[in-house]
Amino acid sequence: MEENAVIKISGLQEVEGTKDNIELLAAGKHCIKKNKHYILYENIEDGCEEKTSNIIKFNNEMVEIIRRGAIEGRLLLEQNAMRQSVYSTPMGDMVVEVLTEEVDVEEQIGGDVNLKVKYQIHIDGNKISDNELKINVTHR
């Protein structure tokens, strides 16, 4: 059963010693199907007028992020594995490799959930950035 939720996403990206933070707060839906969490929400990217629909599926071993709209892409983060993804932007498609170091899911009483993922992005075999993604889902 889908429940209304507040989705808080915090991201930290470090490139050559320079850190960049992003934060997003959105209303969305959360449910659990076949032992996987599903988060659904929409947002508008900076500089775009079109909405992007986001689906985040996760469990204790993997996270899949699917984006459709102004930004298109599918990112697969699987603990202790290197996975290749195509990420489409208004500037064109990029092929990236993602090495996931940690996937941590903390389920709380009442259905709220916290997800933390640490991963590296590689392009053409070279590490581009270290990243940390935190998602907090609070039911309304």
Disulfide bonds with the S-S distance in Angstrom:
none
